[in-house]
Amino acid sequence: MRYVYALMDSNGKVVYVGETKSTRWRLYDHTRRKTGKFYGRTDIRLHVLSAHVTRSESYWAQCHLQKVFGLKSEDEMSREHLAKGRKILQKKRGTL
């Protein structure tokens, strides 16, 4: 089972939407690991928004909910990274 979750601050504002197999470990990654986006914050709570059988289903549900909450979706970010990569390659080849 895969879960789409929201991280909310103490004011109830959604600050992140993601997907995972283990909500317990994912919250730990976000708040307790030094590389976590919300490292050291104690006001962050994880709320499960939906459950899915496949990773593909959870990914697209995550992308949809990111847009609903006004966040940049994983799909948009991956497209931007691909575009940046193409620009870097073109610059190296001297075609820009």
Phi, psi and omega in degrees: 000140178243145184238138171260130186228161174239139171261127182240144176274183184293342177273358181086010179276133177284120182253348182197144173231131181213184177222149185199166171271329184232106181294325181298311181290328181292318177298319177302314179302317183290321191250340185250336179275142182297336179273357181290146182297331183240035183306130176085350181279132180255357182267002183271131177236144179259131178235124178285127181262325179199161178237144184221155181280317183249158178294325179298316178298315182292325179298312182289328175293320177298313180301316180298312182291329175298319178292319180301320181272007176078022179257158176286131184280158177302321180298315179296318181295320180292325176295319179296318180295321177296318180296318178297318179298319178296318180296318180296316179296319180295321179297318179296324181278348180076029182258002179272000000 
